[in-house]
């Protein structure tokens, strides 16, 4: 339980016994197939050379405790997929040959309908639509791709599942866990991807696998870094040219920038994506969480309650000293718009606001620099995955299952293009994927053979930086796999924490205290009263662990 609070300190701490990082690969952590025994771990993240030295993590894990995939073939005439369904995670671990044959689909599978959210970097959607079309033409599949607002994904998916008809492949975020009773098992394609492309970034499992049901309900092909975006000129004038390193920096220097330069901090406390993310980052920085690693609610329990109250007090103080009331009614684009308009000194977001500024406000873009997650009072720092790319296949699309999984395989094998055409907004789940040969649509990177090589090279020298723009601005994000975690941290993503996310309980908690509607302690109690019935409801359905 206490691993999270200790992870960024210079000492060891306890890691979630259900999941442990790989010490030998900075881009991946243990891809455990089933339950495992407890691990001890720390991690290492090298600070960028041009920034102030930040706390260091180091990774160690007992190799003998890792789960391994057996080389033994299936036996007794049982099909691989049948063995998977019969044996769950244990069956998955027992199979050596490719878990999904990717055989030619039959006539009933000659169409594929894909639903996903409209990307925040428009060039990605343009590339993806053509990519899917070309794959369909080569494989005699009629592919259609529909894009909708990310805020509409859950209701649209719910409607399709209720109607038992709709898209065959649906891209969700952490909400995918809530649909696990209504989706096709994705164990085979997850295993096939690991065999082809190497061990994935550990968060990919935490947002695709239900350890209570031992079910792979989705496939996570990528994710986005959630970082700090700050205006260097403002912070330089305030005496901190490398931007904030701690939440205390944002409060004290942010207040100075607000009073002397008239530019507020841009941290939302409303019912939208970024407010949801930053509320969790602040709680984690104060060493407290909604749930522990066993799916028990701890927000208002014992020492966690004291920490939660302190985190809420901080957010109320931050509002009064550095922000304006508009943050209570922000939408998902508001902090981007504030930064681009020159009306925010610091926001927590992805790099999408910066990419937009490059096109519309180049002078602002050149002044935008980045930080990793900020440290709390005990030097703890974590960032939530900003967005996920988590594919599910509804059970009603059973006839197109093979086709959908063939497409997923094709996508991850060509993820260098997803990275490039998203302008580095998409980070891959499978960093060890080999770069395909031939013309890839971008200038080849010398000596790069894997996506990890591309990631490092492009973050060191952004291929999309403007003429005259500083080199290496994205370097503080190179260690993102060390400090990025999932919804539900320090446990797995699950339907309960997803519902808490989608009902905006945490940003509402922060807002109630900041506006003075409730005292910080009462705001925490109020949030916990809303959260507990959600957990109990999903626990009764057998989809999460923890105590009743």
C-alpha positions as CSV (number, residue, x, y, z in Angstrom):
1,X,0.0,0.0,0.0
2,X,2.8,2.4,0.9
3,X,4.8,1.9,-2.4
4,X,3.1,4.9,-4.0
5,X,4.1,7.2,-1.2
6,X,7.7,6.1,-1.3
7,X,8.3,5.5,-5.0
8,X,10.0,8.8,-5.8
9,X,11.9,9.0,-2.5
10,X,15.4,7.7,-2.3
11,X,14.4,4.5,-0.5
12,X,12.6,1.3,-1.3
13,X,8.9,0.9,-0.8
14,X,6.2,-1.8,-1.2
15,X,4.8,-2.3,-4.7
16,X,1.4,-3.5,-5.6
17,X,1.7,-7.3,-5.0
18,X,-0.4,-7.8,-8.2
19,X,2.0,-6.0,-10.5
20,X,5.7,-5.2,-10.4
21,X,8.0,-3.2,-12.7
22,X,10.7,-4.8,-14.8
23,X,14.1,-3.5,-13.5
24,X,15.9,-4.1,-16.8
25,X,13.7,-2.2,-19.2
26,X,12.9,1.5,-18.6
27,X,10.0,1.2,-21.0
28,X,8.3,-1.8,-19.5
29,X,7.3,-3.4,-16.3
30,X,6.5,-7.0,-15.4
31,X,3.8,-8.3,-17.8
32,X,2.4,-10.7,-15.3
33,X,-0.2,-13.1,-16.7
34,X,-1.9,-14.0,-13.5
35,X,-1.6,-13.4,-9.8
36,X,1.9,-13.1,-8.4
37,X,3.6,-12.9,-5.0
38,X,4.8,-9.6,-3.5
39,X,7.7,-7.8,-5.1
40,X,10.1,-5.2,-3.8
41,X,10.9,-2.4,-6.2
42,X,12.4,1.0,-6.7
43,X,12.9,2.8,-10.1
44,X,15.4,5.1,-11.8
45,X,14.6,8.2,-13.8
46,X,17.5,10.3,-15.0
47,X,16.7,14.1,-15.0
48,X,17.1,16.0,-18.2
49,X,20.5,17.6,-18.5
50,X,19.1,21.2,-18.9
51,X,16.8,21.1,-15.9
52,X,17.3,21.2,-12.2
53,X,18.1,17.9,-10.6
54,X,14.9,16.1,-9.5
55,X,14.4,13.2,-7.1
56,X,15.7,9.9,-8.5
57,X,14.0,6.5,-8.7
58,X,15.7,3.2,-9.2
59,X,14.1,-0.2,-10.2
60,X,14.9,-3.6,-8.8
61,X,12.7,-6.7,-8.9
62,X,13.3,-10.3,-8.0
63,X,13.5,-12.2,-11.3
64,X,12.5,-15.5,-9.6
65,X,9.2,-14.0,-8.7
66,X,8.2,-13.0,-12.2
67,X,5.5,-14.9,-14.0
68,X,6.7,-16.6,-17.2
69,X,5.0,-18.0,-20.3
70,X,5.5,-21.7,-20.7
71,X,7.0,-23.1,-23.9
72,X,4.8,-26.2,-23.6
73,X,2.3,-26.7,-26.4
74,X,-1.4,-27.2,-25.8
75,X,-2.5,-30.8,-25.2
76,X,-5.5,-33.1,-25.2
77,X,-6.9,-31.6,-28.4
78,X,-8.1,-28.5,-26.7
79,X,-7.9,-25.4,-28.9
80,X,-5.7,-22.5,-27.8
81,X,-8.7,-20.2,-27.5
82,X,-10.7,-22.8,-25.7
83,X,-7.9,-23.4,-23.3
84,X,-7.7,-19.7,-22.7
85,X,-11.4,-19.5,-21.9
86,X,-11.3,-22.6,-19.8
87,X,-8.2,-21.7,-17.8
88,X,-8.2,-17.9,-17.9
89,X,-4.9,-16.4,-17.0
90,X,-3.4,-19.8,-16.2
91,X,-4.3,-21.1,-19.6
92,X,-2.7,-18.0,-21.2
93,X,0.6,-18.6,-19.4
94,X,0.7,-22.3,-20.5
95,X,0.7,-21.7,-24.3
96,X,3.8,-21.2,-26.4
97,X,2.6,-21.1,-29.9
98,X,0.8,-17.9,-31.1
99,X,-2.3,-17.6,-29.1
100,X,-4.3,-16.1,-31.9
101,X,-3.9,-17.7,-35.3
102,X,-5.0,-14.7,-37.3
103,X,-6.5,-17.0,-39.9
104,X,-8.3,-15.5,-43.0
105,X,-11.7,-14.3,-41.9
106,X,-14.8,-15.9,-43.4
107,X,-17.4,-14.1,-45.5
108,X,-19.4,-12.9,-42.5
109,X,-16.3,-11.0,-41.2
110,X,-15.6,-9.0,-44.4
111,X,-16.6,-5.7,-42.8
112,X,-15.1,-3.8,-39.8
113,X,-16.7,-0.8,-38.1
114,X,-14.4,1.2,-35.8
115,X,-15.4,3.8,-33.3
116,X,-12.9,6.1,-31.6
117,X,-12.6,9.5,-30.2
118,X,-11.7,12.5,-32.3
119,X,-8.0,12.9,-31.7
120,X,-6.7,16.2,-30.2
121,X,-4.0,16.3,-32.9
122,X,-6.0,16.3,-36.2
123,X,-3.2,14.9,-38.3
124,X,-3.6,11.6,-36.5
125,X,-7.2,11.1,-37.5
126,X,-6.3,11.9,-41.1
127,X,-3.5,9.3,-41.1
128,X,-5.5,6.7,-39.2
129,X,-8.5,6.8,-41.6
130,X,-6.2,6.3,-44.6
131,X,-4.2,3.6,-42.8
132,X,-7.4,1.6,-42.0
133,X,-8.7,2.1,-45.5
134,X,-5.5,0.8,-47.1
135,X,-5.4,-2.2,-44.7
136,X,-8.9,-3.0,-45.6
137,X,-8.2,-2.8,-49.4
138,X,-5.3,-5.2,-49.0
139,X,-7.3,-7.7,-47.0
140,X,-10.7,-7.5,-48.7
141,X,-12.3,-5.8,-45.7
142,X,-14.7,-2.9,-45.9
143,X,-13.5,-0.7,-43.1
144,X,-15.4,2.3,-41.7
145,X,-14.1,4.6,-39.0
146,X,-16.3,6.9,-37.0
147,X,-14.9,9.7,-34.7
148,X,-16.8,11.2,-31.9
149,X,-16.1,13.6,-29.0
150,X,-14.2,11.8,-26.3
151,X,-16.8,12.9,-23.8
152,X,-19.5,10.9,-25.7
153,X,-17.7,7.6,-25.9
154,X,-19.2,6.0,-22.8
155,X,-22.8,6.9,-23.5
156,X,-22.4,5.9,-27.2
157,X,-20.8,2.5,-26.2
158,X,-23.5,1.9,-23.6
159,X,-26.2,2.5,-26.1
160,X,-24.7,0.2,-28.6
161,X,-24.2,-2.6,-26.1
162,X,-27.8,-2.1,-24.9
163,X,-29.0,-2.3,-28.5
164,X,-26.7,-5.4,-29.1
165,X,-25.6,-3.7,-32.3
166,X,-23.1,-1.2,-33.5
167,X,-19.3,-0.9,-34.0
168,X,-17.0,-3.9,-33.9
169,X,-14.0,-2.3,-32.5
170,X,-14.4,0.6,-30.0
171,X,-11.6,2.7,-28.6
172,X,-12.1,3.8,-25.0
173,X,-10.1,5.0,-22.1
174,X,-10.1,3.7,-18.6
175,X,-13.8,3.4,-18.9
176,X,-13.3,0.1,-20.8
177,X,-13.2,-1.8,-17.5
178,X,-16.9,-1.0,-16.9
179,X,-17.9,-2.9,-20.1
180,X,-16.0,-6.1,-19.2
181,X,-19.2,-8.3,-18.9
182,X,-20.2,-7.3,-22.4
183,X,-16.9,-7.8,-24.3
184,X,-15.0,-10.5,-26.0
185,X,-11.9,-11.9,-24.1
186,X,-8.7,-10.2,-25.5
187,X,-6.2,-12.5,-23.8
188,X,-5.1,-14.0,-27.1
189,X,-4.3,-10.7,-28.9
190,X,-2.5,-9.4,-25.7
191,X,-0.3,-12.5,-25.7
192,X,0.3,-12.4,-29.4
193,X,1.4,-8.7,-29.2
194,X,3.8,-9.5,-26.4
195,X,5.3,-12.3,-28.4
196,X,5.7,-10.1,-31.5
197,X,6.6,-6.8,-30.0
198,X,8.1,-7.5,-26.6
199,X,7.0,-6.7,-23.1
200,X,4.6,-3.7,-22.9
201,X,4.6,-0.7,-20.6
202,X,3.2,-2.0,-17.4
203,X,0.2,0.4,-17.3
204,X,-1.1,-1.4,-20.5
205,X,-2.0,-4.4,-18.4
206,X,-3.4,-2.4,-15.5
207,X,-6.0,-0.9,-17.9
208,X,-6.8,-4.1,-19.8
209,X,-6.9,-6.9,-17.3
210,X,-9.2,-7.6,-14.4
211,X,-7.3,-9.5,-11.7
212,X,-10.6,-10.3,-9.8
213,X,-12.2,-12.0,-12.9
214,X,-8.8,-12.9,-14.4
215,X,-10.1,-11.4,-17.7
216,X,-8.4,-9.5,-20.4
217,X,-11.3,-7.2,-21.4
218,X,-9.4,-4.8,-23.7
219,X,-6.2,-4.1,-25.6
220,X,-4.2,-0.9,-24.9
221,X,-2.2,0.0,-28.0
222,X,-1.0,3.4,-26.7
223,X,-1.2,6.2,-24.2
224,X,-0.5,9.9,-23.7
225,X,1.9,11.6,-21.3
226,X,0.2,14.0,-18.8
227,X,2.7,16.7,-18.2
228,X,3.1,20.3,-16.9
229,X,3.1,23.0,-19.5
230,X,4.5,26.4,-18.4
231,X,5.4,29.8,-19.9
232,X,9.2,30.1,-19.5
233,X,9.3,33.9,-19.8
234,X,6.9,34.3,-16.9
235,X,8.6,31.8,-14.6
236,X,12.1,33.2,-15.6
237,X,11.0,36.7,-14.5
238,X,9.8,35.2,-11.2
239,X,13.2,33.6,-10.6
240,X,12.4,30.0,-11.6
241,X,13.4,29.7,-15.3
242,X,13.1,25.9,-15.4
243,X,9.5,26.0,-14.2
244,X,8.0,24.4,-11.1
245,X,9.3,21.2,-9.5
246,X,6.9,21.0,-6.6
247,X,3.3,21.8,-5.9
248,X,4.6,24.3,-3.4
249,X,6.4,26.1,-6.3
250,X,3.2,26.4,-8.2
251,X,1.5,28.0,-5.1
252,X,4.3,30.4,-4.1
253,X,5.7,31.4,-7.5
254,X,2.3,31.1,-9.2
255,X,1.0,33.6,-6.7
256,X,4.0,35.9,-7.4
257,X,3.3,35.7,-11.1
258,X,-0.4,36.4,-10.6
259,X,0.2,39.4,-8.4
260,X,3.2,41.0,-10.3
261,X,2.5,39.8,-13.9
262,X,-1.3,39.4,-13.8
263,X,-1.3,35.8,-15.3
264,X,-3.1,33.1,-13.3
265,X,-2.3,29.4,-12.9
266,X,-4.7,27.2,-15.0
267,X,-5.7,24.3,-12.9
268,X,-9.4,23.3,-13.4
269,X,-11.8,22.2,-10.8
270,X,-14.8,21.3,-12.9
271,X,-16.5,18.3,-14.5
272,X,-14.0,17.6,-17.3
273,X,-11.0,15.4,-18.2
274,X,-8.1,17.6,-17.1
275,X,-9.7,18.6,-13.7
276,X,-10.2,14.8,-13.1
277,X,-6.5,14.1,-13.9
278,X,-5.0,16.9,-11.8
279,X,-7.2,16.1,-8.8
280,X,-5.7,12.6,-8.7
281,X,-2.1,13.9,-9.3
282,X,-2.5,16.1,-6.2
283,X,-3.9,13.3,-4.0
284,X,-1.1,11.0,-5.1
285,X,1.5,13.7,-4.4
286,X,0.1,13.9,-0.8
287,X,0.4,10.0,-0.6
288,X,-3.3,9.3,-0.6
289,X,-5.7,7.6,-3.0
290,X,-9.3,6.7,-3.7
291,X,-8.5,3.0,-3.4
292,X,-5.7,0.8,-2.3
293,X,-4.2,-2.0,-4.4
294,X,-6.9,-4.4,-3.2
295,X,-9.8,-2.2,-4.4
296,X,-10.8,-1.0,-0.9
297,X,-11.7,2.7,-0.5
298,X,-9.2,4.5,1.6
299,X,-9.8,8.2,0.8
300,X,-11.3,8.9,4.2
301,X,-9.5,6.2,6.2
302,X,-6.9,6.7,8.9
303,X,-3.8,8.4,7.7
304,X,-5.1,8.6,4.2
305,X,-7.9,10.9,5.4
306,X,-5.5,13.3,7.0
307,X,-3.5,13.4,3.8
308,X,-6.6,13.8,1.7
309,X,-7.8,16.8,3.8
310,X,-4.3,18.4,3.4
311,X,-4.4,17.9,-0.4
312,X,-7.9,19.5,-0.5
313,X,-6.7,22.4,1.7
314,X,-3.8,22.9,-0.8
315,X,-6.2,23.1,-3.8
316,X,-8.4,25.6,-2.0
317,X,-5.3,27.7,-1.2
318,X,-4.1,27.5,-4.7
319,X,-7.4,28.8,-6.1
320,X,-7.5,31.8,-3.7
321,X,-3.9,32.8,-4.4
322,X,-3.3,32.0,-8.1
323,X,-6.6,31.5,-10.0
324,X,-9.9,33.0,-11.0
325,X,-13.5,31.6,-10.7
326,X,-13.7,30.6,-14.3
327,X,-11.9,27.4,-13.5
328,X,-15.1,26.1,-11.9
329,X,-16.8,26.0,-15.3
330,X,-14.0,24.9,-17.6
331,X,-14.3,22.2,-20.2
332,X,-11.6,19.9,-21.6
333,X,-10.3,22.6,-24.0
334,X,-10.3,25.5,-21.5
335,X,-6.8,25.1,-20.1
336,X,-5.4,24.7,-23.6
337,X,-7.2,27.8,-24.7
338,X,-5.9,29.8,-21.7
339,X,-2.3,28.8,-22.3
340,X,-2.5,29.6,-26.0
341,X,-4.2,32.9,-25.3
342,X,-1.4,33.9,-22.9
343,X,-3.7,33.7,-19.9
344,X,-2.1,30.8,-17.9
345,X,1.4,30.5,-16.4
346,X,1.1,26.8,-15.8
347,X,-1.3,24.0,-16.7
348,X,-1.4,20.2,-16.4
349,X,-2.2,18.7,-19.8
350,X,-0.5,16.8,-22.6
351,X,1.5,18.4,-25.4
352,X,-1.6,19.0,-27.5
353,X,-2.0,22.6,-26.4
354,X,1.6,23.3,-27.4
355,X,1.0,21.7,-30.9
356,X,-2.1,23.9,-31.3
357,X,0.0,27.0,-30.4
358,X,2.6,26.1,-32.9
359,X,0.0,26.5,-35.6
360,X,-1.9,29.5,-34.3
361,X,0.4,31.3,-31.8
362,X,4.0,30.5,-32.7
363,X,5.4,33.1,-30.3
364,X,3.4,31.5,-27.4
365,X,4.5,28.0,-28.5
366,X,8.2,29.0,-28.4
367,X,7.6,30.2,-24.8
368,X,5.9,26.9,-23.7
369,X,8.2,24.4,-21.9
370,X,7.4,21.2,-20.0
371,X,7.8,19.5,-16.6
372,X,7.1,16.0,-15.3
373,X,4.7,15.5,-12.4
374,X,5.2,17.9,-9.4
375,X,6.3,16.7,-6.0
376,X,4.2,16.8,-2.9
377,X,5.3,17.4,0.7
378,X,7.1,14.1,0.9
379,X,8.7,14.3,-2.6
380,X,6.1,11.9,-4.1
381,X,5.2,12.6,-7.7
382,X,2.9,10.7,-10.1
383,X,1.1,11.5,-13.2
384,X,-2.0,9.8,-14.5
385,X,-2.0,8.6,-18.1
386,X,-3.5,11.6,-19.9
387,X,-5.6,9.5,-22.3
388,X,-5.6,5.8,-23.3
389,X,-6.2,4.0,-26.5
390,X,-8.0,0.9,-25.2
391,X,-9.8,-1.3,-27.7
392,X,-12.8,-3.5,-26.8
393,X,-14.7,-5.9,-29.0
394,X,-18.4,-6.1,-27.9
395,X,-19.8,-9.6,-27.8
396,X,-22.4,-8.7,-30.5
397,X,-19.4,-8.3,-32.9
398,X,-18.3,-12.0,-32.4
399,X,-18.5,-12.6,-36.2
400,X,-15.9,-9.9,-36.7
401,X,-13.6,-10.9,-33.9
402,X,-10.8,-12.3,-36.0
403,X,-10.9,-9.3,-38.4
404,X,-10.8,-6.8,-35.5
405,X,-7.8,-8.6,-33.9
406,X,-6.0,-8.8,-37.2
407,X,-6.3,-5.0,-37.5
408,X,-5.0,-4.4,-34.0
409,X,-2.0,-6.5,-34.8
410,X,-1.4,-4.5,-37.9
411,X,-1.7,-1.2,-36.0
412,X,0.8,-2.1,-33.3
413,X,3.3,-3.3,-35.9
414,X,3.1,0.1,-37.6
415,X,3.0,2.2,-34.4
416,X,5.9,4.3,-35.5
417,X,3.5,6.1,-37.8
418,X,0.9,6.5,-35.1
419,X,3.6,8.3,-33.0
420,X,4.7,10.5,-35.9
421,X,1.3,11.5,-37.2
422,X,0.0,12.3,-33.7
423,X,3.1,14.6,-33.5
424,X,4.3,12.5,-30.5
425,X,1.0,12.8,-28.7
426,X,0.7,9.0,-28.9
427,X,3.2,6.9,-26.9
428,X,3.3,3.2,-27.7
429,X,2.4,0.4,-25.2
430,X,5.0,-1.7,-27.0
431,X,8.3,0.3,-27.0
432,X,10.3,-2.7,-28.2
433,X,8.4,-3.0,-31.5
434,X,10.8,-3.1,-34.4
435,X,10.5,-0.3,-37.0
436,X,9.3,-1.7,-40.3
437,X,11.6,-1.4,-43.3
438,X,11.1,1.0,-46.2
439,X,9.6,4.5,-46.5
440,X,7.7,5.2,-43.3
441,X,6.6,8.7,-44.1
442,X,9.1,10.5,-42.0
443,X,12.9,11.2,-42.1
444,X,14.7,8.0,-41.0
445,X,16.4,8.3,-37.6
446,X,20.0,7.0,-37.7
447,X,20.6,3.8,-35.8
448,X,16.9,3.6,-34.6
449,X,15.6,0.1,-34.8
450,X,12.7,0.1,-32.2
451,X,10.0,2.5,-31.1
452,X,12.0,3.2,-28.0
453,X,14.8,4.5,-30.2
454,X,12.4,6.7,-32.1
455,X,10.9,8.0,-28.8
456,X,14.2,9.0,-27.4
457,X,15.5,10.6,-30.6
458,X,12.3,12.5,-31.2
459,X,11.9,13.7,-27.7
460,X,15.5,14.9,-27.7
461,X,15.1,16.7,-31.0
462,X,11.4,17.3,-31.8
463,X,10.8,16.8,-35.5
464,X,7.9,19.3,-35.3
465,X,9.7,22.2,-33.5
466,X,9.4,25.5,-35.2
467,X,12.3,27.4,-36.9
468,X,14.3,29.2,-34.2
469,X,12.6,27.2,-31.4
470,X,14.7,25.7,-28.6
471,X,15.9,22.2,-29.0
472,X,15.2,19.5,-26.4
473,X,12.0,21.0,-25.0
474,X,10.4,17.5,-24.7
475,X,13.4,16.0,-22.9
476,X,11.8,16.3,-19.4
477,X,9.2,13.8,-20.6
478,X,11.7,11.1,-21.5
479,X,11.3,9.5,-18.1
480,X,7.5,9.3,-18.3
481,X,7.3,5.5,-18.0
482,X,8.9,5.9,-14.6
483,X,6.3,8.3,-13.2
484,X,3.1,7.6,-15.2
485,X,0.5,5.4,-13.7
486,X,-3.1,4.4,-14.2
487,X,-6.6,5.3,-13.0
488,X,-7.0,3.3,-9.8
489,X,-3.4,3.7,-8.7
490,X,-1.9,2.0,-6.7
491,X,-4.2,-0.8,-7.9
492,X,-5.6,-1.7,-11.3
493,X,-8.2,0.3,-13.2
494,X,-11.6,-1.2,-12.5
495,X,-15.3,-0.4,-13.1
496,X,-15.7,1.3,-9.7
497,X,-12.8,3.8,-10.1
498,X,-14.0,4.4,-13.6
499,X,-17.4,5.4,-12.4
500,X,-15.9,7.7,-9.8
501,X,-13.9,9.2,-12.7
502,X,-16.9,9.6,-15.0
503,X,-19.1,11.2,-12.2
504,X,-16.3,13.8,-11.4
505,X,-16.5,13.2,-7.7
506,X,-12.8,14.3,-7.1
507,X,-12.8,17.6,-8.9
508,X,-16.2,18.4,-7.3
509,X,-14.6,17.7,-3.9
510,X,-11.8,20.1,-4.7
511,X,-14.3,22.7,-6.0
512,X,-16.6,22.5,-3.0
513,X,-13.7,23.3,-0.7
514,X,-12.2,26.0,-2.9
515,X,-15.6,27.8,-3.3
516,X,-16.2,27.5,0.5
517,X,-19.3,25.3,0.1
518,X,-17.7,22.8,2.4
519,X,-14.8,22.7,4.8
520,X,-11.9,20.5,3.4
521,X,-12.6,17.7,5.9
522,X,-16.3,17.8,5.1
523,X,-15.6,17.8,1.3
524,X,-13.5,14.6,1.8
525,X,-16.3,13.0,3.8
526,X,-18.8,14.0,1.2
527,X,-16.7,12.5,-1.6
528,X,-16.2,9.2,0.3
529,X,-20.0,8.9,0.9
530,X,-20.5,9.0,-2.8
531,X,-17.7,6.6,-3.6
532,X,-18.5,3.8,-1.2
533,X,-21.8,2.8,-2.7
534,X,-20.2,2.7,-6.2
535,X,-17.6,0.3,-5.0
536,X,-20.1,-1.8,-3.2
537,X,-22.3,-2.1,-6.3
538,X,-19.5,-3.3,-8.5
539,X,-18.2,-5.6,-5.7
540,X,-21.6,-7.3,-5.6
541,X,-21.4,-7.9,-9.3
542,X,-18.1,-9.7,-8.7
543,X,-16.0,-7.3,-10.8
544,X,-13.7,-5.8,-8.2
545,X,-12.0,-7.1,-5.1
546,X,-11.8,-5.7,-1.6
547,X,-13.9,-6.0,1.5
548,X,-17.6,-5.7,1.6
